[in-house]
Amino acid sequence: MTSMLEFIQVRKSFGATTVIDGITAEVKAGEVVVVCGPSGSGKSTLIRTVNRLEAIDSGTIRVNGNDVHAPGTDLNRLRTGIGFVFQQFNLFPHLSALDNVMLAPMQVRGTSKSEAREMAQALLARVGLAEKAERFPGELSGGQQQRVAIARTLAMQPPLILFDEPTSALDPEMVGEVLAVMKDLARQGMTMVCVTHEMGFAREVADTVWFLDAGRVLERGTPDAFFQTPQHPRAQKFIADIRG
């Protein structure tokens, strides 16, 4: 499998606090990686460096072989090729679900309105929201808004999607509907990096689990290996705490 995303000795600090401490790791095309670890371990900062929402202090990050932080990198072009699903849904409140999904292909790719509409309707159907196409974000539940946000991300046909705790702002009963869409994407071979506290999702869907603590990847392996026989003492404590 070809490499979709590479971190090479990546470091990042906020003032005197080191948040990412020399991480080297790789995500293959078609792989689902779940990034987990205690709060403050650097998980969200790590994936925010991939599309330069956060700058890095040193190291290299490559997406599809392209150096993300190289001088002269076209940020807009970079970001159109990297999907990002946030904790907060970031939908435009004055646009319908359909229009939220249509917007980027029309504005960035120059897709015609009729083609964008057809694609947006298909994507909303894919995330189970065909009947909500004309609703505004304020008329949708949190889970529905997050599914619209995923459809909007898919509209740009990115080869890689990053998820930053996509269910953490949702009521518990809405979490399942968003995870179901993510599971479906994984089954269809989408390359995904997911920062999440949903360990059931990690067990079921991940190809690889990365365990971060204090800005380092202390453990990486299959879900079976990570959950059943964690090697690092910090990972062992993390798993024990989850099991309660």
DRENTOR-75418 format. One record per atom (N, C-alpha, C): x, y, z; residue in three letters. Coordinates in steps of 0.1 Angstrom, whole numbers, padded with zeros to 4 digits, always signed. Each point is the difference from the previous one (the first is absolute). Layout:
N
XYZALA...
This chain:
244
+0008-0012+0000MET-0008+0012+0000MET+0009+0013+0000MET-0004+0009-0008THR+0007+0013+0000THR-0003+0008+0012THR+0009+0009+0003SER-0001+0008+0012SER-0009+0013-0003SER-0010+0002+0008MET-0009+0011-0002MET+0005+0012+0008MET+0004-0003+0013LEU+0004+0011+0009LEU+0012-0005+0008LEU+0010+0009+0001GLU+0013-0003+0007GLU+0003+0011+0010GLU+0003-0003+0012PHE+0006+0009+0010PHE+0014-0004+0002PHE+0010+0009-0001ILE+0014-0003+0001ILE+0006+0010+0011ILE+0002-0005+0011GLN+0007+0007+0011GLN-0007+0014+0002GLN-0014-0001+0001VAL-0008+0013+0001VAL+0000+0005+0015VAL+0003+0012+0002ARG+0000+0007+0013ARG-0008+0012+0000ARG-0007+0003+0011LYS-0008+0012+0001LYS-0002+0003+0015LYS+0003+0013+0003SER-0001+0005+0013SER-0010+0012+0001SER-0006+0002+0011PHE-0007+0012+0003PHE+0007+0007+0011PHE+0008+0010-0003GLY+0008+0006+0011GLY+0010-0011+0005GLY+0000-0002+0013ALA+0010-0009+0006ALA-0006-0014+0000ALA-0012-0002-0004THR-0007-0013+0000THR+0002-0008-0013THR+0007-0011+0000THR+0001-0008-0012THR-0013-0009-0001THR-0006+0002-0012VAL-0013-0007-0002VAL+0002-0012-0009VAL+0009+0001-0010ILE+0004-0011-0009ILE+0015-0002+0001ILE+0004-0012+0004ASP+0014-0001+0004ASP+0007-0010-0009ASP+0003+0004-0012GLY+0008-0009-0009GLY-0007-0012-0005GLY-0013+0002-0005ILE-0008-0011-0005ILE+0004-0004-0014ILE+0002-0013-0002THR+0002-0006-0013THR-0010-0011-0002THR-0008+0001-0010ALA-0011-0010-0002ALA-0005+0001-0014ALA-0007-0010-0004GLU-0005-0001-0014GLU-0014-0005-0001GLU-0008+0005-0009VAL-0013-0005-0003VAL+0000-0005-0015VAL-0003-0012-0002LYS-0001-0005-0014LYS-0013+0003-0007LYS+0000+0001-0013ALA-0012+0002-0007ALA-0010-0011+0003ALA-0013+0004+0003GLY-0010-0009+0003GLY+0000-0005+0015GLY+0009+0005+0008GLU+0001-0004+0014GLU-0009+0009+0009GLU-0005-0006+0010VAL-0008+0008+0011VAL+0009+0000+0012VAL+0004+0012+0004VAL+0008+0001+0012VAL-0008+0007+0011VAL-0001-0006+0012VAL-0006+0007+0011VAL+0010+0005+0009VAL+0000+0013+0004VAL+0010+0006+0009VAL-0007+0002+0013VAL+0005-0006+0010CYS-0006+0001+0014CYS+0011+0003+0010CYS-0005+0003+0012GLY+0009+0004+0011GLY-0007+0010+0009GLY+0006+0003+0011PRO-0006+0009+0010PRO-0001+0014-0005PRO-0009+0008+0006SER-0001+0014-0004SER+0013+0007+0002SER+0003+0009-0010GLY+0012+0007+0001GLY+0012-0008-0005GLY-0002-0011-0007SER+0011-0008-0005SER+0006+0004-0013SER-0007+0010-0007GLY+0004+0005-0013GLY-0007-0005-0012GLY-0011-0008+0003LYS-0007-0007-0011LYS-0006+0010-0011LYS-0008+0010+0005SER-0006+0009-0009SER+0010+0009-0007SER+0010+0004+0008THR+0011+0009-0006THR+0007-0008-0011THR+0002-0013+0002LEU+0007-0008-0010LEU-0008+0001-0014LEU-0013-0003+0001ILE-0007-0001-0013ILE-0002+0015-0006ILE+0000+0010+0009ARG-0002+0013-0005ARG+0013+0005-0007ARG+0011-0006+0002THR+0012+0003-0007THR+0000-0005-0015THR-0009-0010-0003VAL+0000-0006-0013VAL-0005+0010-0011VAL-0010+0008+0004ASN-0004+0010-0010ASN+0003+0014+0004ASN+0011+0001+0008ARG+0006+0012+0005ARG-0010+0010+0007ARG-0010-0006+0007LEU-0007+0008+0010LEU+0009+0003+0012LEU+0010-0008+0002GLU+0011+0003+0009GLU+0013-0001-0007GLU+0009+0009+0002ALA+0014+0000-0006ALA+0008-0010+0009ALA+0011-0006-0006ILE+0009-0008+0008ILE+0013+0008+0002ILE+0007-0004+0010ASP+0013+0006+0003ASP+0011-0006-0008ASP+0000-0014-0002SER+0010-0007-0008SER-0006-0013-0004SER+0007-0006-0010GLY-0004-0013-0005GLY-0007+0002-0014GLY-0006-0011-0005THR-0006+0000-0013THR-0013-0008+0001THR-0010+0005-0007ILE-0013-0007-0002ILE-0003+0000-0015ILE-0002-0012-0005ARG-0003-0002-0014ARG-0014-0006-0002ARG-0008+0006-0009VAL-0013-0006-0004VAL+0001-0003-0014VAL-0001-0013-0003ASN+0001-0005-0014ASN+0014+0004-0006ASN+0010+0000+0008GLY+0013+0004-0004GLY+0004+0014+0000GLY-0010+0009+0002ASN+0002+0014+0000ASN+0003+0006+0014ASN+0010+0008+0001ASP+0005+0006+0013ASP-0010+0011+0004ASP-0008-0003+0010VAL-0011+0009+0004VAL+0006+0014+0005VAL+0011+0000+0007HIS+0005+0012+0006HIS+0011+0006-0008HIS+0002-0004-0012ALA+0011+0006-0008ALA-0004+0014-0004ALA+0010+0009+0000PRO-0003+0014-0005PRO-0006+0000-0014PRO-0010+0008-0002GLY-0006+0001-0013GLY-0011-0010-0002GLY-0003-0009+0010THR-0011-0009-0002THR-0013+0008-0002THR-0008-0004-0010ASP-0013+0007-0002ASP-0010-0006+0010ASP-0003+0008+0011LEU-0008-0004+0011LEU-0014-0004-0005LEU-0006+0008-0008ASN-0014-0003-0005ASN+0000-0014-0007ASN+0010-0001-0009ARG+0000-0013-0008ARG+0003-0012+0010ARG+0009+0002+0009LEU+0002-0010+0010LEU-0012-0004+0007LEU-0008+0010+0005ARG-0012-0003+0008ARG-0011-0006-0007ARG-0001+0002-0014THR-0011-0006-0007THR+0003-0015-0002THR+0012-0004+0002GLY+0003-0015-0001GLY+0000-0007+0014GLY-0003+0007+0010ILE+0000-0006+0014ILE-0014+0003+0006ILE-0008-0010+0002GLY-0013+0003+0007GLY+0003+0001+0014GLY-0008+0009+0007PHE+0001+0002+0014PHE-0014+0001+0007PHE-0003-0009+0009VAL-0013+0001+0007VAL+0003+0003+0014VAL-0005+0012+0005PHE+0003+0006+0013PHE-0010-0005+0011PHE+0004+0003+0012GLN-0010-0002+0011GLN-0012+0008-0002GLN+0001+0012-0003GLN-0011+0009-0003GLN-0002-0001-0015GLN-0013+0001-0004PHE-0003-0004-0013PHE+0004+0011-0011PHE+0000+0012+0004ASN+0005+0011-0008ASN-0008+0001-0013ASN-0013-0003+0001LEU-0009+0002-0012LEU-0004+0015-0001LEU-0003+0005-0012PHE-0005+0013-0002PHE-0015+0000+0004PHE-0003+0008+0011PRO-0014-0001+0005PRO-0011+0005-0010PRO+0004+0009-0009HIS-0009+0006-0009HIS-0002-0008-0013HIS+0007-0011-0001LEU-0001-0009-0012LEU-0007-0013+0004LEU-0008-0006-0009SER-0006-0013+0002SER+0011-0010+0001SER-0003-0012+0004ALA+0009-0012+0000ALA+0006-0002-0014ALA-0009+0001-0010LEU+0004-0002-0014LEU+0010+0010-0004LEU-0004+0013+0003ASP+0009+0011-0005ASP+0014-0001+0008ASP+0000-0004+0012ASN+0012-0002+0007ASN+0010-0010-0007ASN-0006-0010-0005VAL+0008-0011-0007VAL+0004+0005-0014VAL-0009+0008-0006MET+0003+0004-0014MET+0011+0011-0001MET+0001+0008+0011LEU+0008+0012-0001LEU+0014-0002-0004LEU+0008-0008+0006ALA+0014-0001-0003ALA+0003-0005-0014ALA-0007-0011-0004PRO+0003-0004-0014PRO-0003+0011-0010PRO-0010+0008+0002MET-0003+0011-0009MET+0011+0011+0000MET+0003+0004+0013GLN+0009+0011+0001GLN+0015-0004-0002GLN+0004-0012+0004VAL+0014-0003-0001VAL+0003-0008-0013VAL-0009-0009-0004ARG+0003-0008-0011ARG-0007+0005-0013ARG-0009+0010+0001GLY-0007+0005-0011GLY-0010-0010-0006GLY-0005-0009+0009THR-0010-0009-0004THR-0013+0007-0003THR-0007-0004-0010SER-0013+0007-0004SER-0010-0003+0011SER-0010+0009+0001LYS-0010+0000+0011LYS-0008-0013-0002LYS-0004-0004-0012SER-0008-0012-0001SER+0008-0013+0004SER+0013+0000-0004GLU+0009-0012+0004GLU+0002+0000+0015GLU+0002+0012+0006ALA+0003+0001+0014ALA-0013-0005+0008ALA-0012+0004-0005ARG-0012-0003+0006ARG-0002-0016+0000ARG+0003-0005-0012GLU-0002-0015-0001GLU+0009-0007+0009GLU+0013+0004+0001MET+0010-0006+0009MET-0004+0002+0014MET-0005+0012+0004ALA-0003+0002+0014ALA-0012-0008+0004ALA-0010-0002-0009GLN-0012-0008+0004GLN+0005-0015+0002GLN+0009-0004-0009ALA+0005-0014+0002ALA+0007-0002+0013ALA+0008+0010+0004LEU+0008-0001+0012LEU-0009+0001+0012LEU-0010+0009+0000LEU-0009+0000+0011LEU-0008-0013+0002LEU-0003-0006-0012ALA-0006-0013+0001ALA+0010-0010+0006ALA+0012+0001-0004ARG+0010-0009+0006ARG+0002+0000+0015ARG-0002+0012+0005VAL+0001+0002+0015VAL-0014-0001+0007VAL-0010-0004-0008GLY-0013-0003+0006GLY-0009+0013+0002GLY+0003+0010-0008LEU-0007+0013+0002LEU-0007+0005-0013LEU-0004-0008-0009ALA-0006+0004-0013ALA-0012+0009+0003ALA-0007-0004+0010GLU-0013+0008+0003GLU+0002+0013+0007GLU+0012+0002+0004LYS+0003+0013+0008LYS+0008+0010-0009LYS+0000-0002-0013ALA+0009+0008-0009ALA-0004+0015+0001ALA-0012+0003+0002GLU-0004+0015+0000GLU-0001+0006+0014GLU+0003-0008+0010ARG+0000+0005+0014ARG+0013+0008+0002ARG-0002+0010+0009PHE+0012+0008+0004PHE+0006-0006+0013PHE+0013+0002+0002PRO+0007-0006+0012PRO-0008+0001+0013PRO-0006+0012+0002GLY-0007+0002+0013GLY-0012-0009+0001GLY-0005-0006-0011GLU-0011-0009+0000GLU+0004-0015+0002GLU+0013-0002+0001LEU+0005-0014+0000LEU+0006-0003+0014LEU+0000-0013+0004SER+0006-0004+0012SER+0016+0001-0002SER+0007-0001+0011GLY+0014+0000+0000GLY+0006-0011-0009GLY-0006-0012+0002GLY+0005-0011-0008GLY-0003+0002-0015GLY-0011+0006-0003GLN-0003+0003-0014GLN+0009+0010-0006GLN+0003+0011+0008GLN+0009+0010-0005GLN+0014-0006-0002GLN+0005-0009+0008GLN+0013-0006-0002GLN+0000-0008-0012GLN-0011-0007-0003ARG-0001-0008-0012ARG+0000+0009-0013ARG-0006+0012+0001VAL+0000+0009-0011VAL+0015+0005-0002VAL+0007+0002+0012ALA+0014+0004-0001ALA+0008-0010-0007ALA-0002-0013+0003ILE+0007-0011-0007ILE-0003+0000-0015ILE-0013+0002-0003ALA-0004+0000-0015ALA+0007+0012-0006ALA+0001+0011+0006ARG+0007+0012-0005ARG+0015-0003-0003ARG+0006-0007+0010THR+0014-0004-0002THR+0002-0010-0012THR-0009-0009-0001LEU+0000-0010-0011LEU-0002+0007-0014LEU-0007+0011+0000ALA-0003+0007-0013ALA+0013+0004-0007ALA+0011+0002+0007MET+0012+0004-0006MET+0009-0012-0004MET-0006-0012+0002GLN+0007-0013-0004GLN+0014-0001+0005GLN+0003+0003+0013PRO+0014+0000+0005PRO+0005-0015+0001PRO+0013-0002-0003PRO+0005-0013+0002PRO+0003-0004+0015PRO-0001+0010+0009LEU+0003-0001+0014LEU-0010+0008+0008LEU-0006-0006+0010ILE-0009+0008+0009ILE+0005-0001+0015ILE+0001+0011+0006LEU+0004+0001+0014LEU-0013+0003+0008LEU-0001-0007+0011PHE-0012+0002+0009PHE+0006+0004+0014PHE-0004+0012+0005ASP+0005+0005+0013ASP-0012-0001+0010ASP+0000-0012+0007GLU-0011-0003+0010GLU-0013+0004-0006GLU-0005-0006-0010PRO-0012+0004-0007PRO-0013-0003+0008PRO+0001-0008+0010THR-0012-0002+0008THR+0000+0006+0014THR+0010+0008+0003SER+0002+0004+0014SER-0010+0011+0003SER-0006+0007-0010ALA-0010+0011+0003ALA-0014-0005-0001ALA-0002-0014-0002LEU-0013-0005-0002LEU-0006-0007+0013LEU-0013+0001+0001ASP-0007-0008+0010ASP+0003-0015-0002ASP+0001-0008+0010PRO+0003-0014-0001PRO-0008-0007-0011PRO-0013+0003+0000GLU-0009-0008-0010GLU+0003+0004-0014GLU+0007+0011-0003MET+0003+0004-0013MET+0014-0005-0005MET+0008-0005+0009VAL+0013-0005-0003VAL+0000-0011-0010VAL-0009-0010+0002GLY+0000-0012-0009GLY-0003+0003-0014GLY-0008+0010-0003GLU-0004+0003-0014GLU+0012+0006-0007GLU+0009+0008+0007VAL+0012+0005-0007VAL+0010-0011-0002VAL+0002-0008+0011LEU+0010-0011-0001LEU-0004-0010-0011LEU-0013-0002-0003ALA-0005-0009-0010ALA+0005+0005-0014ALA-0001+0013-0002VAL+0004+0006-0013VAL+0015-0002-0001VAL+0008+0002+0011MET+0014-0001-0001MET+0004-0015-0002MET-0007-0009+0005LYS+0003-0014-0002LYS-0003-0004-0015LYS-0010+0006-0005ASP-0003-0002-0015ASP+0011+0005-0008ASP+0005+0012+0003LEU+0012+0005-0008LEU+0012-0009+0001LEU+0002-0005+0012ALA+0012-0009+0002ALA-0002-0012-0009ALA-0012-0006+0000ARG-0003-0012-0008ARG+0003+0003-0015ARG-0002+0012-0004GLN+0001+0003-0014GLN+0015+0004-0004GLN+0009-0001+0010GLY+0014+0002-0003GLY+0005+0014+0002GLY-0007+0009+0006MET+0004+0014+0002MET+0012+0000+0010MET+0010+0007-0003THR+0012+0002+0009THR-0005+0010+0011THR+0001-0004+0013MET-0006+0008+0011MET+0010+0000+0012MET+0001+0012+0006VAL+0007+0001+0012VAL-0010+0006+0010VAL-0003-0007+0011CYS-0011+0004+0009CYS+0005+0002+0014CYS-0001+0012+0005VAL+0003+0002+0014VAL-0014-0002+0007VAL-0001-0010+0009THR-0013-0002+0006THR+0002-0007+0013THR-0010+0002+0009HIS-0001-0007+0013HIS-0009-0013-0002HIS-0005-0002-0012GLU-0009-0012-0002GLU+0008-0012-0002GLU+0003-0007+0011MET+0009-0012-0001MET-0007-0012-0007MET-0013+0000+0001GLY-0008-0011-0008GLY+0003+0002-0015GLY-0001+0012-0004PHE+0003+0003-0014PHE+0014-0004-0004PHE+0010+0004+0009ALA+0014-0004-0003ALA+0001-0015-0001ALA-0006-0008+0009ARG+0001-0014+0000ARG-0006-0006-0013ARG-0011+0006-0004GLU-0008-0006-0011GLU+0006+0004-0014GLU+0005+0012-0001VAL+0002+0006-0013VAL+0015+0003-0003VAL+0008+0003+0010ALA+0014+0004-0003ALA+0008-0012-0006ALA+0009+0004-0009ASP+0010-0010-0004ASP+0012+0001+0010ASP+0002+0013+0005THR+0012+0002+0009THR-0005+0010+0010THR+0004-0002+0013VAL-0002+0010+0011VAL+0013+0006+0004VAL+0001+0013+0000TRP+0011+0007+0006TRP-0004+0005+0014TRP+0009-0003+0010PHE-0003+0006+0013PHE+0010+0011+0003PHE-0005+0012+0002LEU+0009+0011+0003LEU-0001+0004+0015LEU+0012+0004+0005ASP+0000+0006+0013ASP+0012+0009+0000ASP-0002+0012+0005ALA+0010+0011+0001ALA+0007+0002-0013ALA-0008+0000-0011GLY+0005+0003-0013GLY+0008-0010-0007GLY+0000-0013+0005ARG+0007-0010-0007ARG-0010-0012-0003ARG+0003-0007-0010VAL-0007-0013-0003VAL+0007-0011+0008VAL-0006-0003+0011LEU+0006-0010+0009LEU-0003-0014-0004LEU-0011-0002-0008GLU-0004-0014-0004GLU-0007+0001-0013GLU+0002-0009-0009ARG-0008-0001-0012ARG-0002-0014-0004ARG-0011-0004-0004GLY-0002-0014-0004GLY-0015-0002-0004GLY-0003-0013-0002THR-0014-0003-0004THR-0009+0002+0012THR-0013+0002-0002PRO-0009+0001+0011PRO+0001-0012+0010PRO+0001-0012-0005ASP+0001-0012+0008ASP+0012+0001+0009ASP+0012+0004-0006ALA+0012+0000+0008ALA-0001+0012+0011ALA-0005+0011-0005PHE-0001+0012+0009PHE-0009-0003+0012PHE-0012-0005-0003PHE-0009-0001+0011PHE+0002-0013+0009PHE+0006-0010-0006GLN+0002-0012+0008GLN+0013-0002+0006GLN+0011+0005-0007THR+0013-0002+0006THR+0009+0013-0002THR-0005+0011+0006PRO+0008+0013-0002PRO+0014-0002+0007PRO+0010+0005-0006GLN+0013-0002+0005GLN+0005+0011+0009GLN-0003+0013-0004HIS+0006+0011+0008HIS-0008+0002+0013HIS+0006+0003+0011PRO-0007+0002+0013PRO-0011+0010-0001PRO+0002+0011-0008ARG-0010+0011-0001ARG-0012-0006-0008ARG+0003-0008-0010ALA-0011-0006-0008ALA-0008-0010+0009ALA+0007-0007+0008GLN-0006-0010+0009GLN-0010+0007+0010GLN+0005+0012+0005LYS-0008+0007+0010LYS-0012+0006-0007LYS+0002+0005-0013PHE-0011+0006-0008PHE-0011-0011-0002PHE+0004-0012-0004ILE-0010-0010-0002ILE-0007-0004+0013ILE+0008-0001+0011ALA-0006-0004+0013ALA-0010+0010+0004ALA+0003+0013-0002ASP-0009+0011+0004ASP-0013-0001-0009ASP+0001-0003-0012ILE-0012-0001-0009ILE-0009-0012+0005ILE+0006-0010+0004ARG-0007-0012+0005ARG-0007+0003+0013ARG+0006+0009+0007GLY-0005+0004+0013GLY+0001-0011+0011GLY
